[in-house]
Amino acid sequence: MATYTITELAKEFDITPRAIRFYEDQGLISPTREGPSGRNRVYTARERTHLKLTLRGKRLGLSLSDIKSLVDMYGSPKDTEVQLKSFLDVLARHRSALELQREDIEIMLAEISAHEEESQRLLALAKLDANADALK
C-alpha cells in the first residue's frame, strides 16, 4: 500500500505542511503515526484522496463544515441517493451565496466605473483650465 509523508503531500499539492496539519486538526484527514512517540505522520492513499477532496472543496469556496461532510461521504458507500441529495444541497447553497456575491460585485464595479468616469471628466476639466491659464 502506498504511503506518503507530510512533505511529499505538501509538495504534490503545493501547500504547506502547516496547512496539512490544520486540515488534520479539523478532522478532514487522519494520518497514522509512526516512529518515536508517534511523531511521524504517515498518509495512506485514502488520506491523500481526503486531502485532494478538501483542497477541491476549498477551491470551490465551500466552508470547512461542508467540506467535512463531503469527505465523510467519501468513507461510506458511493453514489447513494442520500449522499447525492446532500451533495446537491451543498452545491445549491453555495451557488446561491456566489450569486449574491456576484450581484454585490456587479454593483461595486458599476460604482467604480462611475467614479472613474467622473475622475476622468474632472481631470479633463483641470487640463483645460491649466491650458487656459497658460494662455493668459
PyMOL commands that set and color helices and strands:
alter all, ss='L'
color gray80, all
select helices_A, chain A and resi 6-13+17-25+36-38+45-60+64-74+81-135
alter helices_A, ss='H'
color red, helices_A
select strands_A, chain A and resi 3-4+32-34+40-44
alter strands_A, ss='S'
color yellow, strands_A
deselect
rebuild
show_as cartoon
